[in-house]
Amino acid sequence: MLRMVEGGEATPALIIGIPVGFVKAVESKQALLEQDKVPTIASIGRKGGSPIVVSSIHALFYQTV
């Protein structure tokens, strides 16, 4: 996604980067946090996974109500 943003191919409103600790997950999340073109929600380190992503989305929904 970051390559697409840099190339002008995509302009997402938000990127949620909370993958579980796969190969290069830490580096991917760090690159996401260091860019400033798109708002992000990201975890730091190897922790992550779908339950945390769902919790983040629920928190965003809660803020809109």
CHARMM internal coordinates of N, CA and C (Angstrom, degrees):
IC EDIT
DIST 1 N 1 CA 1.4328
DIST 1 CA 1 C 1.5175
ANGL 1 N 1 CA 1 C 110.25
DIST 1 C 2 N 1.3215
ANGL 1 CA 1 C 2 N 117.08
DIHE 1 N 1 CA 1 C 2 N -41.77
DIST 2 N 2 CA 1.4666
ANGL 1 C 2 N 2 CA 118.99
DIHE 1 CA 1 C 2 N 2 CA -179.61
DIST 2 CA 2 C 1.5262
ANGL 2 N 2 CA 2 C 111.68
DIHE 1 C 2 N 2 CA 2 C -62.02
DIST 2 C 3 N 1.3347
ANGL 2 CA 2 C 3 N 116.86
DIHE 2 N 2 CA 2 C 3 N -37.63
DIST 3 N 3 CA 1.4664
ANGL 2 C 3 N 3 CA 119.45
DIHE 2 CA 2 C 3 N 3 CA 176.85
DIST 3 CA 3 C 1.5167
ANGL 3 N 3 CA 3 C 110.54
DIHE 2 C 3 N 3 CA 3 C -63.82
DIST 3 C 4 N 1.3202
ANGL 3 CA 3 C 4 N 117.61
DIHE 3 N 3 CA 3 C 4 N -38.15
DIST 4 N 4 CA 1.4608
ANGL 3 C 4 N 4 CA 121.11
DIHE 3 CA 3 C 4 N 4 CA 178.79
DIST 4 CA 4 C 1.5230
ANGL 4 N 4 CA 4 C 110.83
DIHE 3 C 4 N 4 CA 4 C -67.38
DIST 4 C 5 N 1.3207
ANGL 4 CA 4 C 5 N 117.18
DIHE 4 N 4 CA 4 C 5 N -39.78
DIST 5 N 5 CA 1.4699
ANGL 4 C 5 N 5 CA 121.17
DIHE 4 CA 4 C 5 N 5 CA 177.74
DIST 5 CA 5 C 1.5289
ANGL 5 N 5 CA 5 C 109.41
DIHE 4 C 5 N 5 CA 5 C -63.91
DIST 5 C 6 N 1.3274
ANGL 5 CA 5 C 6 N 116.42
DIHE 5 N 5 CA 5 C 6 N -46.96
DIST 6 N 6 CA 1.4691
ANGL 5 C 6 N 6 CA 120.47
DIHE 5 CA 5 C 6 N 6 CA 179.89
DIST 6 CA 6 C 1.5217
ANGL 6 N 6 CA 6 C 111.46
DIHE 5 C 6 N 6 CA 6 C -61.35
DIST 6 C 7 N 1.3253
ANGL 6 CA 6 C 7 N 117.17
DIHE 6 N 6 CA 6 C 7 N -35.78
DIST 7 N 7 CA 1.4557
ANGL 6 C 7 N 7 CA 121.39
DIHE 6 CA 6 C 7 N 7 CA -178.71
DIST 7 CA 7 C 1.5144
ANGL 7 N 7 CA 7 C 114.15
DIHE 6 C 7 N 7 CA 7 C -83.89
DIST 7 C 8 N 1.3363
ANGL 7 CA 7 C 8 N 117.01
DIHE 7 N 7 CA 7 C 8 N -0.31
DIST 8 N 8 CA 1.4563
ANGL 7 C 8 N 8 CA 120.80
DIHE 7 CA 7 C 8 N 8 CA -179.97
DIST 8 CA 8 C 1.5219
ANGL 8 N 8 CA 8 C 114.06
DIHE 7 C 8 N 8 CA 8 C 75.74
DIST 8 C 9 N 1.3308
ANGL 8 CA 8 C 9 N 116.93
DIHE 8 N 8 CA 8 C 9 N 14.83
DIST 9 N 9 CA 1.4591
ANGL 8 C 9 N 9 CA 121.87
DIHE 8 CA 8 C 9 N 9 CA -179.10
DIST 9 CA 9 C 1.5270
ANGL 9 N 9 CA 9 C 112.92
DIHE 8 C 9 N 9 CA 9 C -85.66
DIST 9 C 10 N 1.3247
ANGL 9 CA 9 C 10 N 117.59
DIHE 9 N 9 CA 9 C 10 N -19.71
DIST 10 N 10 CA 1.4604
ANGL 9 C 10 N 10 CA 121.38
DIHE 9 CA 9 C 10 N 10 CA -177.46
DIST 10 CA 10 C 1.5208
ANGL 10 N 10 CA 10 C 109.49
DIHE 9 C 10 N 10 CA 10 C -145.84
DIST 10 C 11 N 1.3244
ANGL 10 CA 10 C 11 N 115.51
DIHE 10 N 10 CA 10 C 11 N 146.28
DIST 11 N 11 CA 1.4656
ANGL 10 C 11 N 11 CA 121.13
DIHE 10 CA 10 C 11 N 11 CA 175.80
DIST 11 CA 11 C 1.5314
ANGL 11 N 11 CA 11 C 108.70
DIHE 10 C 11 N 11 CA 11 C -135.94
DIST 11 C 12 N 1.3233
ANGL 11 CA 11 C 12 N 116.87
DIHE 11 N 11 CA 11 C 12 N 72.70
DIST 12 N 12 CA 1.4546
ANGL 11 C 12 N 12 CA 119.55
DIHE 11 CA 11 C 12 N 12 CA -179.69
DIST 12 CA 12 C 1.5225
ANGL 12 N 12 CA 12 C 111.39
DIHE 11 C 12 N 12 CA 12 C -68.16
DIST 12 C 13 N 1.3338
ANGL 12 CA 12 C 13 N 115.83
DIHE 12 N 12 CA 12 C 13 N 151.84
DIST 13 N 13 CA 1.4609
ANGL 12 C 13 N 13 CA 120.98
DIHE 12 CA 12 C 13 N 13 CA 177.25
DIST 13 CA 13 C 1.5238
ANGL 13 N 13 CA 13 C 110.94
DIHE 12 C 13 N 13 CA 13 C -74.76
DIST 13 C 14 N 1.3274
ANGL 13 CA 13 C 14 N 117.14
DIHE 13 N 13 CA 13 C 14 N -26.26
DIST 14 N 14 CA 1.4606
ANGL 13 C 14 N 14 CA 122.57
DIHE 13 CA 13 C 14 N 14 CA -176.80
DIST 14 CA 14 C 1.5167
ANGL 14 N 14 CA 14 C 108.48
DIHE 13 C 14 N 14 CA 14 C -161.60
DIST 14 C 15 N 1.3227
ANGL 14 CA 14 C 15 N 116.99
DIHE 14 N 14 CA 14 C 15 N 143.79
DIST 15 N 15 CA 1.4567
ANGL 14 C 15 N 15 CA 121.92
DIHE 14 CA 14 C 15 N 15 CA 171.09
DIST 15 CA 15 C 1.5158
ANGL 15 N 15 CA 15 C 107.61
DIHE 14 C 15 N 15 CA 15 C -118.83
DIST 15 C 16 N 1.3273
ANGL 15 CA 15 C 16 N 115.99
DIHE 15 N 15 CA 15 C 16 N 125.64
DIST 16 N 16 CA 1.4640
ANGL 15 C 16 N 16 CA 121.14
DIHE 15 CA 15 C 16 N 16 CA 173.91
DIST 16 CA 16 C 1.5202
ANGL 16 N 16 CA 16 C 106.61
DIHE 15 C 16 N 16 CA 16 C -101.85
DIST 16 C 17 N 1.3148
ANGL 16 CA 16 C 17 N 116.24
DIHE 16 N 16 CA 16 C 17 N 114.20
DIST 17 N 17 CA 1.4595
ANGL 16 C 17 N 17 CA 121.81
DIHE 16 CA 16 C 17 N 17 CA -177.09
DIST 17 CA 17 C 1.5124
ANGL 17 N 17 CA 17 C 110.85
DIHE 16 C 17 N 17 CA 17 C -116.07
DIST 17 C 18 N 1.3109
ANGL 17 CA 17 C 18 N 115.62
DIHE 17 N 17 CA 17 C 18 N 84.24
DIST 18 N 18 CA 1.4670
ANGL 17 C 18 N 18 CA 119.94
DIHE 17 CA 17 C 18 N 18 CA -179.22
DIST 18 CA 18 C 1.5283
ANGL 18 N 18 CA 18 C 109.07
DIHE 17 C 18 N 18 CA 18 C -133.12
DIST 18 C 19 N 1.3555
ANGL 18 CA 18 C 19 N 116.87
DIHE 18 N 18 CA 18 C 19 N 56.43
DIST 19 N 19 CA 1.4586
ANGL 18 C 19 N 19 CA 117.77
DIHE 18 CA 18 C 19 N 19 CA 178.37
DIST 19 CA 19 C 1.5220
ANGL 19 N 19 CA 19 C 110.95
DIHE 18 C 19 N 19 CA 19 C -74.09
DIST 19 C 20 N 1.3104
ANGL 19 CA 19 C 20 N 115.80
DIHE 19 N 19 CA 19 C 20 N 155.79
DIST 20 N 20 CA 1.4517
ANGL 19 C 20 N 20 CA 120.26
DIHE 19 CA 19 C 20 N 20 CA 173.49
DIST 20 CA 20 C 1.5300
ANGL 20 N 20 CA 20 C 107.29
DIHE 19 C 20 N 20 CA 20 C -68.32
DIST 20 C 21 N 1.3123
ANGL 20 CA 20 C 21 N 118.35
DIHE 20 N 20 CA 20 C 21 N 168.16
DIST 21 N 21 CA 1.4555
ANGL 20 C 21 N 21 CA 122.65
DIHE 20 CA 20 C 21 N 21 CA -171.72
DIST 21 CA 21 C 1.5128
ANGL 21 N 21 CA 21 C 116.55
DIHE 20 C 21 N 21 CA 21 C -69.40
DIST 21 C 22 N 1.3210
ANGL 21 CA 21 C 22 N 118.38
DIHE 21 N 21 CA 21 C 22 N 63.74
DIST 22 N 22 CA 1.4566
ANGL 21 C 22 N 22 CA 121.27
DIHE 21 CA 21 C 22 N 22 CA 174.48
DIST 22 CA 22 C 1.5243
ANGL 22 N 22 CA 22 C 109.76
DIHE 21 C 22 N 22 CA 22 C -80.10
DIST 22 C 23 N 1.3188
ANGL 22 CA 22 C 23 N 117.42
DIHE 22 N 22 CA 22 C 23 N 175.94
DIST 23 N 23 CA 1.4577
ANGL 22 C 23 N 23 CA 121.30
DIHE 22 CA 22 C 23 N 23 CA -179.77
DIST 23 CA 23 C 1.5261
ANGL 23 N 23 CA 23 C 109.03
DIHE 22 C 23 N 23 CA 23 C -60.03
DIST 23 C 24 N 1.3107
ANGL 23 CA 23 C 24 N 116.59
DIHE 23 N 23 CA 23 C 24 N 129.45
DIST 24 N 24 CA 1.4660
ANGL 23 C 24 N 24 CA 124.94
DIHE 23 CA 23 C 24 N 24 CA -179.91
DIST 24 CA 24 C 1.5318
ANGL 24 N 24 CA 24 C 113.52
DIHE 23 C 24 N 24 CA 24 C 71.09
DIST 24 C 25 N 1.3198
ANGL 24 CA 24 C 25 N 118.93
DIHE 24 N 24 CA 24 C 25 N 14.12
DIST 25 N 25 CA 1.4712
ANGL 24 C 25 N 25 CA 120.59
DIHE 24 CA 24 C 25 N 25 CA 178.92
DIST 25 CA 25 C 1.5234
ANGL 25 N 25 CA 25 C 110.98
DIHE 24 C 25 N 25 CA 25 C -62.90
DIST 25 C 26 N 1.2975
ANGL 25 CA 25 C 26 N 117.50
DIHE 25 N 25 CA 25 C 26 N -44.27
DIST 26 N 26 CA 1.4659
ANGL 25 C 26 N 26 CA 121.29
DIHE 25 CA 25 C 26 N 26 CA -178.63
DIST 26 CA 26 C 1.5265
ANGL 26 N 26 CA 26 C 109.71
DIHE 25 C 26 N 26 CA 26 C -62.07
DIST 26 C 27 N 1.3185
ANGL 26 CA 26 C 27 N 116.75
DIHE 26 N 26 CA 26 C 27 N -44.89
DIST 27 N 27 CA 1.4629
ANGL 26 C 27 N 27 CA 120.94
DIHE 26 CA 26 C 27 N 27 CA -179.55
DIST 27 CA 27 C 1.5282
ANGL 27 N 27 CA 27 C 111.23
DIHE 26 C 27 N 27 CA 27 C -66.18
DIST 27 C 28 N 1.3191
ANGL 27 CA 27 C 28 N 116.79
DIHE 27 N 27 CA 27 C 28 N -38.70
DIST 28 N 28 CA 1.4670
ANGL 27 C 28 N 28 CA 121.02
DIHE 27 CA 27 C 28 N 28 CA 179.42
DIST 28 CA 28 C 1.5190
ANGL 28 N 28 CA 28 C 110.89
DIHE 27 C 28 N 28 CA 28 C -64.43
DIST 28 C 29 N 1.3275
ANGL 28 CA 28 C 29 N 116.76
DIHE 28 N 28 CA 28 C 29 N -43.91
DIST 29 N 29 CA 1.4607
ANGL 28 C 29 N 29 CA 120.11
DIHE 28 CA 28 C 29 N 29 CA 179.50
DIST 29 CA 29 C 1.5259
ANGL 29 N 29 CA 29 C 110.88
DIHE 28 C 29 N 29 CA 29 C -67.14
DIST 29 C 30 N 1.3224
ANGL 29 CA 29 C 30 N 117.27
DIHE 29 N 29 CA 29 C 30 N -36.08
DIST 30 N 30 CA 1.4625
ANGL 29 C 30 N 30 CA 120.59
DIHE 29 CA 29 C 30 N 30 CA 178.12
DIST 30 CA 30 C 1.5285
ANGL 30 N 30 CA 30 C 110.68
DIHE 29 C 30 N 30 CA 30 C -64.89
DIST 30 C 31 N 1.3253
ANGL 30 CA 30 C 31 N 117.06
DIHE 30 N 30 CA 30 C 31 N -42.20
DIST 31 N 31 CA 1.4681
ANGL 30 C 31 N 31 CA 120.97
DIHE 30 CA 30 C 31 N 31 CA 177.54
DIST 31 CA 31 C 1.5225
ANGL 31 N 31 CA 31 C 110.39
DIHE 30 C 31 N 31 CA 31 C -62.39
DIST 31 C 32 N 1.3162
ANGL 31 CA 31 C 32 N 116.67
DIHE 31 N 31 CA 31 C 32 N -38.74
DIST 32 N 32 CA 1.4616
ANGL 31 C 32 N 32 CA 121.03
DIHE 31 CA 31 C 32 N 32 CA 178.20
DIST 32 CA 32 C 1.5241
ANGL 32 N 32 CA 32 C 110.78
DIHE 31 C 32 N 32 CA 32 C -63.43
DIST 32 C 33 N 1.3159
ANGL 32 CA 32 C 33 N 116.69
DIHE 32 N 32 CA 32 C 33 N -43.95
DIST 33 N 33 CA 1.4610
ANGL 32 C 33 N 33 CA 120.74
DIHE 32 CA 32 C 33 N 33 CA -179.10
DIST 33 CA 33 C 1.5259
ANGL 33 N 33 CA 33 C 112.76
DIHE 32 C 33 N 33 CA 33 C -69.47
DIST 33 C 34 N 1.3296
ANGL 33 CA 33 C 34 N 117.30
DIHE 33 N 33 CA 33 C 34 N -27.77
DIST 34 N 34 CA 1.4619
ANGL 33 C 34 N 34 CA 120.57
DIHE 33 CA 33 C 34 N 34 CA -177.63
DIST 34 CA 34 C 1.5280
ANGL 34 N 34 CA 34 C 113.39
DIHE 33 C 34 N 34 CA 34 C -81.60
DIST 34 C 35 N 1.3196
ANGL 34 CA 34 C 35 N 118.14
DIHE 34 N 34 CA 34 C 35 N -20.33
DIST 35 N 35 CA 1.4651
ANGL 34 C 35 N 35 CA 120.16
DIHE 34 CA 34 C 35 N 35 CA 179.66
DIST 35 CA 35 C 1.5205
ANGL 35 N 35 CA 35 C 109.29
DIHE 34 C 35 N 35 CA 35 C -79.29
DIST 35 C 36 N 1.3390
ANGL 35 CA 35 C 36 N 116.53
DIHE 35 N 35 CA 35 C 36 N 159.47
DIST 36 N 36 CA 1.4622
ANGL 35 C 36 N 36 CA 119.56
DIHE 35 CA 35 C 36 N 36 CA -177.14
DIST 36 CA 36 C 1.5276
ANGL 36 N 36 CA 36 C 113.28
DIHE 35 C 36 N 36 CA 36 C -131.71
DIST 36 C 37 N 1.3265
ANGL 36 CA 36 C 37 N 117.58
DIHE 36 N 36 CA 36 C 37 N 18.28
DIST 37 N 37 CA 1.4584
ANGL 36 C 37 N 37 CA 120.74
DIHE 36 CA 36 C 37 N 37 CA -178.09
DIST 37 CA 37 C 1.5248
ANGL 37 N 37 CA 37 C 113.00
DIHE 36 C 37 N 37 CA 37 C -91.22
DIST 37 C 38 N 1.3225
ANGL 37 CA 37 C 38 N 116.82
DIHE 37 N 37 CA 37 C 38 N -25.63
DIST 38 N 38 CA 1.4647
ANGL 37 C 38 N 38 CA 121.66
DIHE 37 CA 37 C 38 N 38 CA -175.44
DIST 38 CA 38 C 1.5278
ANGL 38 N 38 CA 38 C 108.82
DIHE 37 C 38 N 38 CA 38 C -132.61
DIST 38 C 39 N 1.3371
ANGL 38 CA 38 C 39 N 118.26
DIHE 38 N 38 CA 38 C 39 N 135.05
DIST 39 N 39 CA 1.4626
ANGL 38 C 39 N 39 CA 119.64
DIHE 38 CA 38 C 39 N 39 CA 173.96
DIST 39 CA 39 C 1.5350
ANGL 39 N 39 CA 39 C 110.26
DIHE 38 C 39 N 39 CA 39 C -61.34
DIST 39 C 40 N 1.3126
ANGL 39 CA 39 C 40 N 115.83
DIHE 39 N 39 CA 39 C 40 N 145.77
DIST 40 N 40 CA 1.4663
ANGL 39 C 40 N 40 CA 119.78
DIHE 39 CA 39 C 40 N 40 CA -176.64
DIST 40 CA 40 C 1.5211
ANGL 40 N 40 CA 40 C 112.14
DIHE 39 C 40 N 40 CA 40 C -136.73
DIST 40 C 41 N 1.3074
ANGL 40 CA 40 C 41 N 113.16
DIHE 40 N 40 CA 40 C 41 N 155.91
DIST 41 N 41 CA 1.4537
ANGL 40 C 41 N 41 CA 122.59
DIHE 40 CA 40 C 41 N 41 CA 164.54
DIST 41 CA 41 C 1.5185
ANGL 41 N 41 CA 41 C 103.99
DIHE 40 C 41 N 41 CA 41 C -125.78
DIST 41 C 42 N 1.3190
ANGL 41 CA 41 C 42 N 117.48
DIHE 41 N 41 CA 41 C 42 N 123.29
DIST 42 N 42 CA 1.4642
ANGL 41 C 42 N 42 CA 120.47
DIHE 41 CA 41 C 42 N 42 CA -178.07
DIST 42 CA 42 C 1.5116
ANGL 42 N 42 CA 42 C 109.98
DIHE 41 C 42 N 42 CA 42 C -145.98
DIST 42 C 43 N 1.3159
ANGL 42 CA 42 C 43 N 114.46
DIHE 42 N 42 CA 42 C 43 N 149.62
DIST 43 N 43 CA 1.4578
ANGL 42 C 43 N 43 CA 119.36
DIHE 42 CA 42 C 43 N 43 CA 172.61
DIST 43 CA 43 C 1.5222
ANGL 43 N 43 CA 43 C 107.60
DIHE 42 C 43 N 43 CA 43 C -93.60
DIST 43 C 44 N 1.2970
ANGL 43 CA 43 C 44 N 116.38
DIHE 43 N 43 CA 43 C 44 N 159.53
DIST 44 N 44 CA 1.4538
ANGL 43 C 44 N 44 CA 121.76
DIHE 43 CA 43 C 44 N 44 CA -179.55
DIST 44 CA 44 C 1.5195
ANGL 44 N 44 CA 44 C 108.01
DIHE 43 C 44 N 44 CA 44 C -106.50
DIST 44 C 45 N 1.3066
ANGL 44 CA 44 C 45 N 117.05
DIHE 44 N 44 CA 44 C 45 N 136.58
DIST 45 N 45 CA 1.4516
ANGL 44 C 45 N 45 CA 121.38
DIHE 44 CA 44 C 45 N 45 CA 179.36
DIST 45 CA 45 C 1.5096
ANGL 45 N 45 CA 45 C 112.48
DIHE 44 C 45 N 45 CA 45 C 87.89
DIST 45 C 46 N 1.3326
ANGL 45 CA 45 C 46 N 116.37
DIHE 45 N 45 CA 45 C 46 N -155.50
DIST 46 N 46 CA 1.4615
ANGL 45 C 46 N 46 CA 121.49
DIHE 45 CA 45 C 46 N 46 CA -173.25
DIST 46 CA 46 C 1.5160
ANGL 46 N 46 CA 46 C 114.24
DIHE 45 C 46 N 46 CA 46 C -89.34
DIST 46 C 47 N 1.3121
ANGL 46 CA 46 C 47 N 118.06
DIHE 46 N 46 CA 46 C 47 N -11.74
DIST 47 N 47 CA 1.4655
ANGL 46 C 47 N 47 CA 120.48
DIHE 46 CA 46 C 47 N 47 CA -178.21
DIST 47 CA 47 C 1.5159
ANGL 47 N 47 CA 47 C 110.73
DIHE 46 C 47 N 47 CA 47 C -70.93
DIST 47 C 48 N 1.3224
ANGL 47 CA 47 C 48 N 116.19
DIHE 47 N 47 CA 47 C 48 N 145.39
DIST 48 N 48 CA 1.4506
ANGL 47 C 48 N 48 CA 121.01
DIHE 47 CA 47 C 48 N 48 CA 178.53
DIST 48 CA 48 C 1.5157
ANGL 48 N 48 CA 48 C 110.44
DIHE 47 C 48 N 48 CA 48 C 168.71
DIST 48 C 49 N 1.3145
ANGL 48 CA 48 C 49 N 116.35
DIHE 48 N 48 CA 48 C 49 N -166.55
DIST 49 N 49 CA 1.4419
ANGL 48 C 49 N 49 CA 121.58
DIHE 48 CA 48 C 49 N 49 CA 177.50
DIST 49 CA 49 C 1.5142
ANGL 49 N 49 CA 49 C 112.29
DIHE 48 C 49 N 49 CA 49 C 125.57
DIST 49 C 50 N 1.3156
ANGL 49 CA 49 C 50 N 114.37
DIHE 49 N 49 CA 49 C 50 N 170.24
DIST 50 N 50 CA 1.4614
ANGL 49 C 50 N 50 CA 120.13
DIHE 49 CA 49 C 50 N 50 CA -173.74
DIST 50 CA 50 C 1.5259
ANGL 50 N 50 CA 50 C 114.35
DIHE 49 C 50 N 50 CA 50 C -61.36
DIST 50 C 51 N 1.3360
ANGL 50 CA 50 C 51 N 121.54
DIHE 50 N 50 CA 50 C 51 N -36.56
DIST 51 N 51 CA 1.4678
ANGL 50 C 51 N 51 CA 118.66
DIHE 50 CA 50 C 51 N 51 CA 178.27
DIST 51 CA 51 C 1.5330
ANGL 51 N 51 CA 51 C 113.19
DIHE 50 C 51 N 51 CA 51 C -60.54
DIST 51 C 52 N 1.3287
ANGL 51 CA 51 C 52 N 116.86
DIHE 51 N 51 CA 51 C 52 N -36.59
DIST 52 N 52 CA 1.4559
ANGL 51 C 52 N 52 CA 119.88
DIHE 51 CA 51 C 52 N 52 CA 179.64
DIST 52 CA 52 C 1.5258
ANGL 52 N 52 CA 52 C 110.32
DIHE 51 C 52 N 52 CA 52 C -72.51
DIST 52 C 53 N 1.3336
ANGL 52 CA 52 C 53 N 116.98
DIHE 52 N 52 CA 52 C 53 N -37.29
DIST 53 N 53 CA 1.4622
ANGL 52 C 53 N 53 CA 120.64
DIHE 52 CA 52 C 53 N 53 CA 176.99
DIST 53 CA 53 C 1.5231
ANGL 53 N 53 CA 53 C 110.14
DIHE 52 C 53 N 53 CA 53 C -62.60
DIST 53 C 54 N 1.3262
ANGL 53 CA 53 C 54 N 116.73
DIHE 53 N 53 CA 53 C 54 N -46.44
DIST 54 N 54 CA 1.4634
ANGL 53 C 54 N 54 CA 120.81
DIHE 53 CA 53 C 54 N 54 CA 179.89
DIST 54 CA 54 C 1.5247
ANGL 54 N 54 CA 54 C 110.46
DIHE 53 C 54 N 54 CA 54 C -61.69
DIST 54 C 55 N 1.3125
ANGL 54 CA 54 C 55 N 117.18
DIHE 54 N 54 CA 54 C 55 N -40.89
DIST 55 N 55 CA 1.4706
ANGL 54 C 55 N 55 CA 120.43
DIHE 54 CA 54 C 55 N 55 CA 177.18
DIST 55 CA 55 C 1.5221
ANGL 55 N 55 CA 55 C 110.99
DIHE 54 C 55 N 55 CA 55 C -61.61
DIST 55 C 56 N 1.3107
ANGL 55 CA 55 C 56 N 117.16
DIHE 55 N 55 CA 55 C 56 N -39.85
DIST 56 N 56 CA 1.4708
ANGL 55 C 56 N 56 CA 121.14
DIHE 55 CA 55 C 56 N 56 CA 178.52
DIST 56 CA 56 C 1.5176
ANGL 56 N 56 CA 56 C 110.87
DIHE 55 C 56 N 56 CA 56 C -64.52
DIST 56 C 57 N 1.3241
ANGL 56 CA 56 C 57 N 116.81
DIHE 56 N 56 CA 56 C 57 N -43.53
DIST 57 N 57 CA 1.4677
ANGL 56 C 57 N 57 CA 120.64
DIHE 56 CA 56 C 57 N 57 CA 179.62
DIST 57 CA 57 C 1.5244
ANGL 57 N 57 CA 57 C 110.19
DIHE 56 C 57 N 57 CA 57 C -65.33
DIST 57 C 58 N 1.3181
ANGL 57 CA 57 C 58 N 117.21
DIHE 57 N 57 CA 57 C 58 N -41.53
DIST 58 N 58 CA 1.4664
ANGL 57 C 58 N 58 CA 120.16
DIHE 57 CA 57 C 58 N 58 CA 177.28
DIST 58 CA 58 C 1.5226
ANGL 58 N 58 CA 58 C 110.93
DIHE 57 C 58 N 58 CA 58 C -61.32
DIST 58 C 59 N 1.3252
ANGL 58 CA 58 C 59 N 117.25
DIHE 58 N 58 CA 58 C 59 N -40.07
DIST 59 N 59 CA 1.4607
ANGL 58 C 59 N 59 CA 120.85
DIHE 58 CA 58 C 59 N 59 CA 177.85
DIST 59 CA 59 C 1.5206
ANGL 59 N 59 CA 59 C 111.35
DIHE 58 C 59 N 59 CA 59 C -62.86
DIST 59 C 60 N 1.3402
ANGL 59 CA 59 C 60 N 116.86
DIHE 59 N 59 CA 59 C 60 N -39.81
DIST 60 N 60 CA 1.4660
ANGL 59 C 60 N 60 CA 120.31
DIHE 59 CA 59 C 60 N 60 CA 176.63
DIST 60 CA 60 C 1.5277
ANGL 60 N 60 CA 60 C 110.91
DIHE 59 C 60 N 60 CA 60 C -63.95
DIST 60 C 61 N 1.3251
ANGL 60 CA 60 C 61 N 117.26
DIHE 60 N 60 CA 60 C 61 N -44.61
DIST 61 N 61 CA 1.4645
ANGL 60 C 61 N 61 CA 120.70
DIHE 60 CA 60 C 61 N 61 CA 177.46
DIST 61 CA 61 C 1.5252
ANGL 61 N 61 CA 61 C 111.24
DIHE 60 C 61 N 61 CA 61 C -60.39
DIST 61 C 62 N 1.3369
ANGL 61 CA 61 C 62 N 115.53
DIHE 61 N 61 CA 61 C 62 N -41.48
DIST 62 N 62 CA 1.4579
ANGL 61 C 62 N 62 CA 120.59
DIHE 61 CA 61 C 62 N 62 CA -179.21
DIST 62 CA 62 C 1.5323
ANGL 62 N 62 CA 62 C 110.40
DIHE 61 C 62 N 62 CA 62 C -61.25
DIST 62 C 63 N 1.3341
ANGL 62 CA 62 C 63 N 116.70
DIHE 62 N 62 CA 62 C 63 N -38.27
DIST 63 N 63 CA 1.4658
ANGL 62 C 63 N 63 CA 121.60
DIHE 62 CA 62 C 63 N 63 CA -178.88
DIST 63 CA 63 C 1.5282
ANGL 63 N 63 CA 63 C 112.07
DIHE 62 C 63 N 63 CA 63 C -67.52
DIST 63 C 64 N 1.3356
ANGL 63 CA 63 C 64 N 117.91
DIHE 63 N 63 CA 63 C 64 N -24.31
DIST 64 N 64 CA 1.4680
ANGL 63 C 64 N 64 CA 120.49
DIHE 63 CA 63 C 64 N 64 CA -178.57
DIST 64 CA 64 C 1.5215
ANGL 64 N 64 CA 64 C 112.38
DIHE 63 C 64 N 64 CA 64 C -85.59
DIST 64 C 65 N 1.3068
ANGL 64 CA 64 C 65 N 117.21
DIHE 64 N 64 CA 64 C 65 N -12.84
DIST 65 N 65 CA 1.4817
ANGL 64 C 65 N 65 CA 120.29
DIHE 64 CA 64 C 65 N 65 CA -178.19
DIST 65 CA 65 C 1.5053
ANGL 65 N 65 CA 65 C 110.31
DIHE 64 C 65 N 65 CA 65 C -87.13
END
COOR INIT
IC SEED 1 N 1 CA 1 C
IC BUILD
